[in-house]
Amino acid sequence: MSYHCPSQVIVEAGGLKRLSQLTSGYDTVTCVTDEGLLRDYRGQLESLLSVTPNWVKVSDDPEAHTPGGINGVVIGFGGGRSIDTAKLIATATGLDWISIPTAASHDGIASEVASVSHNGFKYSKKCKTPIAVVADLDIISRAPPRLNLAGVGDILCKASSLSEWRFAYENFGESFNEDAYRVTENALNSVLTDGSLEVLVRAEIDAGRAMCIAGSSRPCSGTEHSISHAMERRNHDLHGMQVIFATPLCLHYLEERGYAIQSQESIHKLMESRGLPTSLKAMSMTPGLFYEYIVHALDLMERRERHSILAGVDKASLMRTIRTLY
Ligand SMILES: [Zn+2]
């Protein structure tokens, strides 16, 4: 299988300075960001670029700002929405794009997968891989702590996605890639043992790389992600908070089948110690609502031809487990 990973990955304090060299060969630069970041970083970014960028705010309609020129580059500077918008513009126009995350809130900072909303639900769309990822640790360390905490959630949930991937492969013949599995597992293990920001950022970039290697989001996204997508309609909490919230439930059933690479209990303890949501109350949810999300998630998994560890589990068991764990 051929795959393309970001050719340059820069994770360092002051890394933004490297942008000059990364964009020097392009005739046009389109930069997607949000209002607040534009105010704070416009001067710095413009001083680093050889051409004045075409600014696109995430609140704008990206299609109204289709960049001109064939030798252009698109920069996503910000959180999930800015980066996803840059990905979508680059994919639609065929231009190169550079990811500059300003928070470590999810593993999409280096991946080719964008999260797209449709009818109130979110789904993943395969886009282009960035030519470079510039993670400036000075900038990311200034992000609201809750954003970076959500990123921890998006890595810890790999305990569920990886376990389920192997389960689906061994029992239902889903396609599997050992390299992608190992890269994701190493990313998970690094965050399990080290709480530093740099380790988190590198784990997120590696998770993105694993998705490139696998050619799908499967290593990093299982039923816990589908539950998060189902939650989107009513709950607009951060992606990482939603996926980690659903993780103990999936791990419980993976453990029953002998597939959990981390126990439900150990992940639950870690979630509590790091301040991640572990109770229905923390997510303003009832057991019945959680069950509804699971039903919708199972439908999403089936449509994507992915086998869920929760498929075939009856309602009584799910309700009992929800009440016990949450
Ligand atoms: Zn995720």
py3Dmol code that shows the C-alpha trace and the ligand (Angstrom):
import py3Dmol

protein = """\
ATOM      1  CA  MET A   1       0.000   0.000   0.000  1.00  0.00           C
ATOM      2  CA  SER A   2       1.374   3.428  -0.820  1.00  0.00           C
ATOM      3  CA  TYR A   3       0.861   6.281   1.569  1.00  0.00           C
ATOM      4  CA  HIS A   4       2.032   9.838   1.979  1.00  0.00           C
ATOM      5  CA  CYS A   5       2.964  11.180   5.370  1.00  0.00           C
ATOM      6  CA  PRO A   6       3.797  14.804   6.105  1.00  0.00           C
ATOM      7  CA  SER A   7       7.301  15.280   4.697  1.00  0.00           C
ATOM      8  CA  GLN A   8       8.310  17.739   7.414  1.00  0.00           C
ATOM      9  CA  VAL A   9       7.319  17.544  11.053  1.00  0.00           C
ATOM     10  CA  ILE A  10       8.549  20.335  13.292  1.00  0.00           C
ATOM     11  CA  VAL A  11       7.808  20.092  17.016  1.00  0.00           C
ATOM     12  CA  GLU A  12       9.776  22.717  18.896  1.00  0.00           C
ATOM     13  CA  ALA A  13       9.530  25.936  20.860  1.00  0.00           C
ATOM     14  CA  GLY A  14       9.677  28.824  18.395  1.00  0.00           C
ATOM     15  CA  GLY A  15       8.992  26.447  15.470  1.00  0.00           C
ATOM     16  CA  LEU A  16       6.792  29.025  13.719  1.00  0.00           C
ATOM     17  CA  LYS A  17       9.946  30.756  12.444  1.00  0.00           C
ATOM     18  CA  ARG A  18      10.472  27.822  10.096  1.00  0.00           C
ATOM     19  CA  LEU A  19       7.421  28.919   8.112  1.00  0.00           C
ATOM     20  CA  SER A  20       9.524  31.320   5.974  1.00  0.00           C
ATOM     21  CA  GLN A  21      11.549  28.510   4.517  1.00  0.00           C
ATOM     22  CA  LEU A  22       8.545  26.167   4.164  1.00  0.00           C
ATOM     23  CA  THR A  23       6.537  28.659   2.083  1.00  0.00           C
ATOM     24  CA  SER A  24       9.383  30.261   0.121  1.00  0.00           C
ATOM     25  CA  GLY A  25       8.723  28.423  -3.151  1.00  0.00           C
ATOM     26  CA  TYR A  26       5.035  29.354  -3.427  1.00  0.00           C
ATOM     27  CA  ASP A  27       3.457  32.243  -5.360  1.00  0.00           C
ATOM     28  CA  THR A  28       0.339  32.521  -3.200  1.00  0.00           C
ATOM     29  CA  VAL A  29      -0.448  31.743   0.427  1.00  0.00           C
ATOM     30  CA  THR A  30      -3.958  31.264   1.793  1.00  0.00           C
ATOM     31  CA  CYS A  31      -4.170  31.236   5.565  1.00  0.00           C
ATOM     32  CA  VAL A  32      -7.230  29.887   7.388  1.00  0.00           C
ATOM     33  CA  THR A  33      -7.629  30.963  10.998  1.00  0.00           C
ATOM     34  CA  ASP A  34     -10.136  32.362  13.483  1.00  0.00           C
ATOM     35  CA  GLU A  35     -10.842  35.924  14.534  1.00  0.00           C
ATOM     36  CA  GLY A  36      -8.906  35.844  17.828  1.00  0.00           C
ATOM     37  CA  LEU A  37      -5.802  34.209  16.392  1.00  0.00           C
ATOM     38  CA  LEU A  38      -5.848  36.564  13.413  1.00  0.00           C
ATOM     39  CA  ARG A  39      -5.755  39.486  15.835  1.00  0.00           C
ATOM     40  CA  ASP A  40      -2.925  37.961  17.893  1.00  0.00           C
ATOM     41  CA  TYR A  41      -0.708  36.502  15.179  1.00  0.00           C
ATOM     42  CA  ARG A  42      -1.383  38.413  11.957  1.00  0.00           C
ATOM     43  CA  GLY A  43       1.716  40.601  12.258  1.00  0.00           C
ATOM     44  CA  GLN A  44       4.007  37.727  13.154  1.00  0.00           C
ATOM     45  CA  LEU A  45       2.728  35.499  10.349  1.00  0.00           C
ATOM     46  CA  GLU A  46       2.905  38.233   7.709  1.00  0.00           C
ATOM     47  CA  SER A  47       6.491  39.023   8.708  1.00  0.00           C
ATOM     48  CA  LEU A  48       7.406  35.372   8.127  1.00  0.00           C
ATOM     49  CA  LEU A  49       5.782  35.016   4.703  1.00  0.00           C
ATOM     50  CA  SER A  50       7.321  36.289   1.476  1.00  0.00           C
ATOM     51  CA  VAL A  51       3.880  37.159   0.029  1.00  0.00           C
ATOM     52  CA  THR A  52       0.897  38.796   1.720  1.00  0.00           C
ATOM     53  CA  PRO A  53      -1.486  35.965   2.543  1.00  0.00           C
ATOM     54  CA  ASN A  54      -5.097  35.738   1.523  1.00  0.00           C
ATOM     55  CA  TRP A  55      -6.795  35.520   4.950  1.00  0.00           C
ATOM     56  CA  VAL A  56      -9.769  33.197   5.337  1.00  0.00           C
ATOM     57  CA  LYS A  57     -11.621  33.190   8.642  1.00  0.00           C
ATOM     58  CA  VAL A  58     -13.233  29.904   9.672  1.00  0.00           C
ATOM     59  CA  SER A  59     -16.493  31.764  10.110  1.00  0.00           C
ATOM     60  CA  ASP A  60     -16.452  32.630   6.373  1.00  0.00           C
ATOM     61  CA  ASP A  61     -17.703  30.333   3.667  1.00  0.00           C
ATOM     62  CA  PRO A  62     -14.459  28.661   2.524  1.00  0.00           C
ATOM     63  CA  GLU A  63     -15.825  28.146  -0.979  1.00  0.00           C
ATOM     64  CA  ALA A  64     -16.102  31.903  -1.399  1.00  0.00           C
ATOM     65  CA  HIS A  65     -12.353  32.111  -0.883  1.00  0.00           C
ATOM     66  CA  THR A  66     -11.041  29.572  -3.323  1.00  0.00           C
ATOM     67  CA  PRO A  67      -7.405  30.544  -3.698  1.00  0.00           C
ATOM     68  CA  GLY A  68      -6.107  31.482  -7.120  1.00  0.00           C
ATOM     69  CA  GLY A  69      -2.923  30.252  -8.768  1.00  0.00           C
ATOM     70  CA  ILE A  70      -1.632  26.770  -9.204  1.00  0.00           C
ATOM     71  CA  ASN A  71       1.560  27.228  -7.242  1.00  0.00           C
ATOM     72  CA  GLY A  72      -0.112  28.134  -3.974  1.00  0.00           C
ATOM     73  CA  VAL A  73      -0.120  26.781  -0.473  1.00  0.00           C
ATOM     74  CA  VAL A  74      -2.892  26.728   2.125  1.00  0.00           C
ATOM     75  CA  ILE A  75      -2.076  27.141   5.815  1.00  0.00           C
ATOM     76  CA  GLY A  76      -4.387  25.985   8.583  1.00  0.00           C
ATOM     77  CA  PHE A  77      -3.468  28.056  11.649  1.00  0.00           C
ATOM     78  CA  GLY A  78      -5.573  27.302  14.692  1.00  0.00           C
ATOM     79  CA  GLY A  79      -7.669  24.557  16.232  1.00  0.00           C
ATOM     80  CA  GLY A  80      -9.728  21.803  14.650  1.00  0.00           C
ATOM     81  CA  ARG A  81     -11.963  23.979  12.491  1.00  0.00           C
ATOM     82  CA  SER A  82      -9.171  26.062  10.938  1.00  0.00           C
ATOM     83  CA  ILE A  83      -7.116  22.981  10.194  1.00  0.00           C
ATOM     84  CA  ASP A  84     -10.073  21.042   8.808  1.00  0.00           C
ATOM     85  CA  THR A  85     -11.067  23.992   6.607  1.00  0.00           C
ATOM     86  CA  ALA A  86      -7.504  24.244   5.260  1.00  0.00           C
ATOM     87  CA  LYS A  87      -7.583  20.501   4.528  1.00  0.00           C
ATOM     88  CA  LEU A  88     -10.874  20.806   2.659  1.00  0.00           C
ATOM     89  CA  ILE A  89      -9.693  23.809   0.594  1.00  0.00           C
ATOM     90  CA  ALA A  90      -6.424  22.030  -0.273  1.00  0.00           C
ATOM     91  CA  THR A  91      -8.300  18.908  -1.298  1.00  0.00           C
ATOM     92  CA  ALA A  92     -10.803  20.832  -3.425  1.00  0.00           C
ATOM     93  CA  THR A  93      -8.102  22.878  -5.182  1.00  0.00           C
ATOM     94  CA  GLY A  94      -5.270  20.355  -5.289  1.00  0.00           C
ATOM     95  CA  LEU A  95      -2.929  22.805  -3.519  1.00  0.00           C
ATOM     96  CA  ASP A  96      -0.392  21.818  -0.871  1.00  0.00           C
ATOM     97  CA  TRP A  97      -1.250  22.608   2.720  1.00  0.00           C
ATOM     98  CA  ILE A  98       0.605  23.137   5.986  1.00  0.00           C
ATOM     99  CA  SER A  99      -0.829  22.402   9.405  1.00  0.00           C
ATOM    100  CA  ILE A 100       0.027  24.819  12.218  1.00  0.00           C
ATOM    101  CA  PRO A 101      -1.942  23.728  15.290  1.00  0.00           C
ATOM    102  CA  THR A 102      -2.292  26.312  18.051  1.00  0.00           C
ATOM    103  CA  ALA A 103      -3.630  23.704  20.496  1.00  0.00           C
ATOM    104  CA  ALA A 104      -3.057  19.972  20.917  1.00  0.00           C
ATOM    105  CA  SER A 105      -6.767  19.216  21.134  1.00  0.00           C
ATOM    106  CA  HIS A 106      -7.055  16.221  18.763  1.00  0.00           C
ATOM    107  CA  ASP A 107      -5.123  13.915  16.460  1.00  0.00           C
ATOM    108  CA  GLY A 108      -6.319  15.602  13.271  1.00  0.00           C
ATOM    109  CA  ILE A 109      -3.429  18.078  13.329  1.00  0.00           C
ATOM    110  CA  ALA A 110      -1.349  15.911  11.015  1.00  0.00           C
ATOM    111  CA  SER A 111      -3.933  13.668   9.429  1.00  0.00           C
ATOM    112  CA  GLU A 112      -5.612  13.617   6.054  1.00  0.00           C
ATOM    113  CA  VAL A 113      -9.028  13.124   7.663  1.00  0.00           C
ATOM    114  CA  ALA A 114     -11.318  16.132   8.189  1.00  0.00           C
ATOM    115  CA  SER A 115     -14.404  16.229  10.360  1.00  0.00           C
ATOM    116  CA  VAL A 116     -17.393  17.503   8.387  1.00  0.00           C
ATOM    117  CA  SER A 117     -20.863  18.367   9.705  1.00  0.00           C
ATOM    118  CA  HIS A 118     -23.962  17.215   7.886  1.00  0.00           C
ATOM    119  CA  ASN A 119     -27.529  17.439   9.244  1.00  0.00           C
ATOM    120  CA  GLY A 120     -26.185  18.054  12.727  1.00  0.00           C
ATOM    121  CA  PHE A 121     -23.995  14.946  12.670  1.00  0.00           C
ATOM    122  CA  LYS A 122     -20.281  14.838  12.134  1.00  0.00           C
ATOM    123  CA  TYR A 123     -18.508  12.414   9.882  1.00  0.00           C
ATOM    124  CA  SER A 124     -14.941  11.926   8.665  1.00  0.00           C
ATOM    125  CA  LYS A 125     -13.858  12.876   5.186  1.00  0.00           C
ATOM    126  CA  LYS A 126     -10.620  11.747   3.625  1.00  0.00           C
ATOM    127  CA  CYS A 127      -8.586  14.718   2.374  1.00  0.00           C
ATOM    128  CA  LYS A 128      -4.944  15.438   1.601  1.00  0.00           C
ATOM    129  CA  THR A 129      -2.011  14.910   3.924  1.00  0.00           C
ATOM    130  CA  PRO A 130      -0.234  18.158   4.868  1.00  0.00           C
ATOM    131  CA  ILE A 131       3.211  18.671   3.348  1.00  0.00           C
ATOM    132  CA  ALA A 132       4.378  19.911   6.748  1.00  0.00           C
ATOM    133  CA  VAL A 133       3.234  20.142  10.349  1.00  0.00           C
ATOM    134  CA  VAL A 134       4.626  23.003  12.404  1.00  0.00           C
ATOM    135  CA  ALA A 135       3.861  22.533  16.099  1.00  0.00           C
ATOM    136  CA  ASP A 136       5.301  25.528  17.923  1.00  0.00           C
ATOM    137  CA  LEU A 137       5.331  24.484  21.583  1.00  0.00           C
ATOM    138  CA  ASP A 138       5.436  28.135  22.716  1.00  0.00           C
ATOM    139  CA  ILE A 139       2.115  28.776  20.964  1.00  0.00           C
ATOM    140  CA  ILE A 140       0.477  25.468  21.958  1.00  0.00           C
ATOM    141  CA  SER A 141       1.426  25.928  25.616  1.00  0.00           C
ATOM    142  CA  ARG A 142      -0.624  29.156  25.628  1.00  0.00           C
ATOM    143  CA  ALA A 143      -3.807  27.334  24.503  1.00  0.00           C
ATOM    144  CA  PRO A 144      -6.642  27.005  27.051  1.00  0.00           C
ATOM    145  CA  PRO A 145      -5.698  23.974  29.229  1.00  0.00           C
ATOM    146  CA  ARG A 146      -9.019  22.280  28.483  1.00  0.00           C
ATOM    147  CA  LEU A 147      -8.133  22.096  24.773  1.00  0.00           C
ATOM    148  CA  ASN A 148      -4.871  20.287  25.439  1.00  0.00           C
ATOM    149  CA  LEU A 149      -6.637  18.053  27.983  1.00  0.00           C
ATOM    150  CA  ALA A 150      -9.105  17.053  25.252  1.00  0.00           C
ATOM    151  CA  GLY A 151      -6.075  16.032  23.190  1.00  0.00           C
ATOM    152  CA  VAL A 152      -5.059  13.662  25.991  1.00  0.00           C
ATOM    153  CA  GLY A 153      -8.556  12.169  25.704  1.00  0.00           C
ATOM    154  CA  ASP A 154      -8.182  11.689  21.951  1.00  0.00           C
ATOM    155  CA  ILE A 155      -4.968   9.704  22.534  1.00  0.00           C
ATOM    156  CA  LEU A 156      -6.084   7.680  25.582  1.00  0.00           C
ATOM    157  CA  CYS A 157      -9.163   6.509  23.646  1.00  0.00           C
ATOM    158  CA  LYS A 158      -6.799   4.579  21.348  1.00  0.00           C
ATOM    159  CA  ALA A 159      -6.920   1.897  24.064  1.00  0.00           C
ATOM    160  CA  SER A 160     -10.440   1.279  22.764  1.00  0.00           C
ATOM    161  CA  SER A 161      -9.957   1.902  19.022  1.00  0.00           C
ATOM    162  CA  LEU A 162      -6.854  -0.297  18.760  1.00  0.00           C
ATOM    163  CA  SER A 163      -8.362  -3.134  20.797  1.00  0.00           C
ATOM    164  CA  GLU A 164     -11.512  -3.050  18.701  1.00  0.00           C
ATOM    165  CA  TRP A 165      -9.518  -2.938  15.465  1.00  0.00           C
ATOM    166  CA  ARG A 166      -7.698  -6.155  16.338  1.00  0.00           C
ATOM    167  CA  PHE A 167     -10.967  -7.733  17.503  1.00  0.00           C
ATOM    168  CA  ALA A 168     -12.649  -6.806  14.198  1.00  0.00           C
ATOM    169  CA  TYR A 169      -9.686  -8.082  12.209  1.00  0.00           C
ATOM    170  CA  GLU A 170      -9.355 -11.423  13.988  1.00  0.00           C
ATOM    171  CA  ASN A 171     -13.067 -12.170  14.173  1.00  0.00           C
ATOM    172  CA  PHE A 172     -14.539 -10.485  11.130  1.00  0.00           C
ATOM    173  CA  GLY A 173     -11.644 -10.118   8.698  1.00  0.00           C
ATOM    174  CA  GLU A 174     -11.539  -6.324   8.696  1.00  0.00           C
ATOM    175  CA  SER A 175      -8.408  -5.046   6.987  1.00  0.00           C
ATOM    176  CA  PHE A 176      -5.509  -4.533   9.356  1.00  0.00           C
ATOM    177  CA  ASN A 177      -2.036  -3.046   9.230  1.00  0.00           C
ATOM    178  CA  GLU A 178       0.529  -4.057  11.808  1.00  0.00           C
ATOM    179  CA  ASP A 179       2.721  -0.942  11.271  1.00  0.00           C
ATOM    180  CA  ALA A 180      -0.194   1.435  11.783  1.00  0.00           C
ATOM    181  CA  TYR A 181      -1.208  -0.549  14.866  1.00  0.00           C
ATOM    182  CA  ARG A 182       2.294  -0.307  16.382  1.00  0.00           C
ATOM    183  CA  VAL A 183       2.680   3.416  15.663  1.00  0.00           C
ATOM    184  CA  THR A 184      -0.657   4.132  17.362  1.00  0.00           C
ATOM    185  CA  GLU A 185       0.115   1.835  20.273  1.00  0.00           C
ATOM    186  CA  ASN A 186       3.441   3.617  20.864  1.00  0.00           C
ATOM    187  CA  ALA A 187       1.636   6.970  20.785  1.00  0.00           C
ATOM    188  CA  LEU A 188      -0.843   5.686  23.384  1.00  0.00           C
ATOM    189  CA  ASN A 189       1.885   4.259  25.607  1.00  0.00           C
ATOM    190  CA  SER A 190       3.873   7.498  25.503  1.00  0.00           C
ATOM    191  CA  VAL A 191       0.902   9.523  26.793  1.00  0.00           C
ATOM    192  CA  LEU A 192       0.069   6.860  29.401  1.00  0.00           C
ATOM    193  CA  THR A 193       3.481   7.338  30.966  1.00  0.00           C
ATOM    194  CA  ASP A 194       4.392  10.982  30.269  1.00  0.00           C
ATOM    195  CA  GLY A 195       2.148  13.987  30.830  1.00  0.00           C
ATOM    196  CA  SER A 196       4.277  16.531  28.941  1.00  0.00           C
ATOM    197  CA  LEU A 197       2.926  18.703  26.151  1.00  0.00           C
ATOM    198  CA  GLU A 198       5.656  17.720  23.720  1.00  0.00           C
ATOM    199  CA  VAL A 199       4.888  14.009  24.159  1.00  0.00           C
ATOM    200  CA  LEU A 200       1.192  14.717  23.595  1.00  0.00           C
ATOM    201  CA  VAL A 201       1.845  16.682  20.392  1.00  0.00           C
ATOM    202  CA  ARG A 202       4.169  14.003  19.044  1.00  0.00           C
ATOM    203  CA  ALA A 203       1.602  11.299  19.903  1.00  0.00           C
ATOM    204  CA  GLU A 204      -1.083  13.201  17.973  1.00  0.00           C
ATOM    205  CA  ILE A 205       1.183  13.573  14.956  1.00  0.00           C
ATOM    206  CA  ASP A 206       2.047   9.865  15.123  1.00  0.00           C
ATOM    207  CA  ALA A 207      -1.639   8.959  15.333  1.00  0.00           C
ATOM    208  CA  GLY A 208      -2.162  11.008  12.166  1.00  0.00           C
ATOM    209  CA  ARG A 209       0.739   9.146  10.570  1.00  0.00           C
ATOM    210  CA  ALA A 210      -0.826   5.808  11.540  1.00  0.00           C
ATOM    211  CA  MET A 211      -4.028   6.801   9.741  1.00  0.00           C
ATOM    212  CA  CYS A 212      -1.938   7.641   6.648  1.00  0.00           C
ATOM    213  CA  ILE A 213      -0.218   4.245   6.842  1.00  0.00           C
ATOM    214  CA  ALA A 214      -3.498   2.370   7.306  1.00  0.00           C
ATOM    215  CA  GLY A 215      -5.189   4.440   4.612  1.00  0.00           C
ATOM    216  CA  SER A 216      -8.141   4.878   6.974  1.00  0.00           C
ATOM    217  CA  SER A 217      -8.984   6.344  10.367  1.00  0.00           C
ATOM    218  CA  ARG A 218      -9.600   2.838  11.782  1.00  0.00           C
ATOM    219  CA  PRO A 219      -6.490   2.624  14.034  1.00  0.00           C
ATOM    220  CA  CYS A 220      -7.558   5.792  15.829  1.00  0.00           C
ATOM    221  CA  SER A 221     -11.321   5.638  15.568  1.00  0.00           C
ATOM    222  CA  GLY A 222     -13.643   2.893  16.771  1.00  0.00           C
ATOM    223  CA  THR A 223     -17.050   2.744  18.416  1.00  0.00           C
ATOM    224  CA  GLU A 224     -15.989   5.393  20.967  1.00  0.00           C
ATOM    225  CA  HIS A 225     -15.609   7.812  18.028  1.00  0.00           C
ATOM    226  CA  SER A 226     -18.947   6.831  16.522  1.00  0.00           C
ATOM    227  CA  ILE A 227     -20.604   7.496  19.889  1.00  0.00           C
ATOM    228  CA  SER A 228     -18.956  10.918  19.884  1.00  0.00           C
ATOM    229  CA  HIS A 229     -20.268  11.591  16.377  1.00  0.00           C
ATOM    230  CA  ALA A 230     -23.750  10.578  17.533  1.00  0.00           C
ATOM    231  CA  MET A 231     -23.456  12.908  20.543  1.00  0.00           C
ATOM    232  CA  GLU A 232     -22.696  15.901  18.323  1.00  0.00           C
ATOM    233  CA  ARG A 233     -26.347  16.744  17.736  1.00  0.00           C
ATOM    234  CA  ARG A 234     -27.011  17.674  21.345  1.00  0.00           C
ATOM    235  CA  ASN A 235     -23.631  17.854  23.031  1.00  0.00           C
ATOM    236  CA  HIS A 236     -21.025  20.214  21.666  1.00  0.00           C
ATOM    237  CA  ASP A 237     -18.261  19.358  24.054  1.00  0.00           C
ATOM    238  CA  LEU A 238     -14.753  18.983  22.659  1.00  0.00           C
ATOM    239  CA  HIS A 239     -14.137  15.932  20.494  1.00  0.00           C
ATOM    240  CA  GLY A 240     -11.474  14.552  22.849  1.00  0.00           C
ATOM    241  CA  MET A 241     -13.813  14.809  25.847  1.00  0.00           C
ATOM    242  CA  GLN A 242     -16.566  12.931  24.021  1.00  0.00           C
ATOM    243  CA  VAL A 243     -14.395  10.088  22.729  1.00  0.00           C
ATOM    244  CA  ILE A 244     -12.662   9.475  26.048  1.00  0.00           C
ATOM    245  CA  PHE A 245     -16.010   9.562  27.851  1.00  0.00           C
ATOM    246  CA  ALA A 246     -17.252   6.645  25.707  1.00  0.00           C
ATOM    247  CA  THR A 247     -13.979   4.709  26.057  1.00  0.00           C
ATOM    248  CA  PRO A 248     -14.571   2.881  29.404  1.00  0.00           C
ATOM    249  CA  LEU A 249     -17.865   1.483  28.071  1.00  0.00           C
ATOM    250  CA  CYS A 250     -16.164   0.033  24.976  1.00  0.00           C
ATOM    251  CA  LEU A 251     -13.219  -1.242  27.028  1.00  0.00           C
ATOM    252  CA  HIS A 252     -15.609  -3.042  29.369  1.00  0.00           C
ATOM    253  CA  TYR A 253     -16.939  -5.181  26.508  1.00  0.00           C
ATOM    254  CA  LEU A 254     -13.524  -5.529  24.858  1.00  0.00           C
ATOM    255  CA  GLU A 255     -12.203  -6.835  28.157  1.00  0.00           C
ATOM    256  CA  GLU A 256     -15.005  -9.405  28.307  1.00  0.00           C
ATOM    257  CA  ARG A 257     -13.890 -10.694  24.909  1.00  0.00           C
ATOM    258  CA  GLY A 258     -10.216 -10.693  25.929  1.00  0.00           C
ATOM    259  CA  TYR A 259      -9.195  -7.884  23.567  1.00  0.00           C
ATOM    260  CA  ALA A 260      -8.635  -4.833  25.798  1.00  0.00           C
ATOM    261  CA  ILE A 261      -5.000  -3.697  25.628  1.00  0.00           C
ATOM    262  CA  GLN A 262      -5.654  -1.534  28.704  1.00  0.00           C
ATOM    263  CA  SER A 263      -8.177  -2.397  31.369  1.00  0.00           C
ATOM    264  CA  GLN A 264     -11.314  -0.319  31.767  1.00  0.00           C
ATOM    265  CA  GLU A 265     -10.309   0.263  35.373  1.00  0.00           C
ATOM    266  CA  SER A 266      -6.811   1.572  34.614  1.00  0.00           C
ATOM    267  CA  ILE A 267      -8.059   4.005  31.953  1.00  0.00           C
ATOM    268  CA  HIS A 268     -10.879   5.127  34.243  1.00  0.00           C
ATOM    269  CA  LYS A 269      -8.389   5.851  37.038  1.00  0.00           C
ATOM    270  CA  LEU A 270      -6.148   7.806  34.709  1.00  0.00           C
ATOM    271  CA  MET A 271      -9.134   9.784  33.415  1.00  0.00           C
ATOM    272  CA  GLU A 272     -10.040  10.730  36.970  1.00  0.00           C
ATOM    273  CA  SER A 273      -6.505  11.745  37.855  1.00  0.00           C
ATOM    274  CA  ARG A 274      -6.140  13.926  34.761  1.00  0.00           C
ATOM    275  CA  GLY A 275      -9.551  15.562  35.117  1.00  0.00           C
ATOM    276  CA  LEU A 276     -11.268  13.944  32.116  1.00  0.00           C
ATOM    277  CA  PRO A 277     -15.062  13.367  32.268  1.00  0.00           C
ATOM    278  CA  THR A 278     -16.030  10.033  33.843  1.00  0.00           C
ATOM    279  CA  SER A 279     -19.640  10.569  34.929  1.00  0.00           C
ATOM    280  CA  LEU A 280     -22.956  11.090  33.149  1.00  0.00           C
ATOM    281  CA  LYS A 281     -23.311  14.250  35.191  1.00  0.00           C
ATOM    282  CA  ALA A 282     -20.049  15.657  33.820  1.00  0.00           C
ATOM    283  CA  MET A 283     -21.484  15.267  30.309  1.00  0.00           C
ATOM    284  CA  SER A 284     -25.024  16.394  31.277  1.00  0.00           C
ATOM    285  CA  MET A 285     -26.326  13.047  30.085  1.00  0.00           C
ATOM    286  CA  THR A 286     -28.890  10.468  31.210  1.00  0.00           C
ATOM    287  CA  PRO A 287     -28.438   6.693  30.839  1.00  0.00           C
ATOM    288  CA  GLY A 288     -31.285   6.695  28.302  1.00  0.00           C
ATOM    289  CA  LEU A 289     -29.635   9.367  26.191  1.00  0.00           C
ATOM    290  CA  PHE A 290     -26.306   7.531  26.301  1.00  0.00           C
ATOM    291  CA  TYR A 291     -28.105   4.416  25.089  1.00  0.00           C
ATOM    292  CA  GLU A 292     -29.654   6.404  22.218  1.00  0.00           C
ATOM    293  CA  TYR A 293     -26.199   7.584  21.162  1.00  0.00           C
ATOM    294  CA  ILE A 294     -24.949   3.994  21.209  1.00  0.00           C
ATOM    295  CA  VAL A 295     -27.790   2.882  18.933  1.00  0.00           C
ATOM    296  CA  HIS A 296     -26.959   5.646  16.481  1.00  0.00           C
ATOM    297  CA  ALA A 297     -23.233   4.860  16.750  1.00  0.00           C
ATOM    298  CA  LEU A 298     -23.868   1.212  15.874  1.00  0.00           C
ATOM    299  CA  ASP A 299     -25.701   2.350  12.782  1.00  0.00           C
ATOM    300  CA  LEU A 300     -22.742   4.568  11.819  1.00  0.00           C
ATOM    301  CA  MET A 301     -20.303   1.688  12.338  1.00  0.00           C
ATOM    302  CA  GLU A 302     -22.391  -0.625  10.192  1.00  0.00           C
ATOM    303  CA  ARG A 303     -22.627   1.924   7.407  1.00  0.00           C
ATOM    304  CA  ARG A 304     -18.840   2.223   7.454  1.00  0.00           C
ATOM    305  CA  GLU A 305     -18.519  -1.574   7.414  1.00  0.00           C
ATOM    306  CA  ARG A 306     -16.701  -1.569  10.721  1.00  0.00           C
ATOM    307  CA  HIS A 307     -17.465  -4.154  13.331  1.00  0.00           C
ATOM    308  CA  SER A 308     -18.357  -2.749  16.735  1.00  0.00           C
ATOM    309  CA  ILE A 309     -17.606  -4.474  20.021  1.00  0.00           C
ATOM    310  CA  LEU A 310     -21.088  -3.329  21.093  1.00  0.00           C
ATOM    311  CA  ALA A 311     -22.887  -4.996  18.173  1.00  0.00           C
ATOM    312  CA  GLY A 312     -25.283  -7.608  19.495  1.00  0.00           C
ATOM    313  CA  VAL A 313     -25.033  -6.461  23.129  1.00  0.00           C
ATOM    314  CA  ASP A 314     -28.595  -6.203  24.437  1.00  0.00           C
ATOM    315  CA  LYS A 315     -30.146  -3.077  25.879  1.00  0.00           C
ATOM    316  CA  ALA A 316     -30.405  -4.466  29.421  1.00  0.00           C
ATOM    317  CA  SER A 317     -26.684  -5.197  29.522  1.00  0.00           C
ATOM    318  CA  LEU A 318     -25.758  -1.784  28.107  1.00  0.00           C
ATOM    319  CA  MET A 319     -28.008   0.043  30.584  1.00  0.00           C
ATOM    320  CA  ARG A 320     -26.560  -1.967  33.460  1.00  0.00           C
ATOM    321  CA  THR A 321     -22.994  -1.224  32.364  1.00  0.00           C
ATOM    322  CA  ILE A 322     -23.739   2.473  31.886  1.00  0.00           C
ATOM    323  CA  ARG A 323     -25.194   2.693  35.406  1.00  0.00           C
ATOM    324  CA  THR A 324     -22.244   0.807  36.894  1.00  0.00           C
ATOM    325  CA  LEU A 325     -19.421   2.621  35.107  1.00  0.00           C
ATOM    326  CA  TYR A 326     -20.796   6.145  34.957  1.00  0.00           C
TER     327      TYR A 326
END
"""
ligand_1 = """\
1
ZN
Zn -10.361 11.504 17.486
"""
view = py3Dmol.view(width=600, height=400)
view.addModel(protein, "pdb")
view.setStyle({"model": 0}, {"cartoon": {"style": "trace"}})
view.addModel(ligand_1, "xyz")
view.setStyle({"model": 1}, {"stick": {}})
view.zoomTo()
view.show()
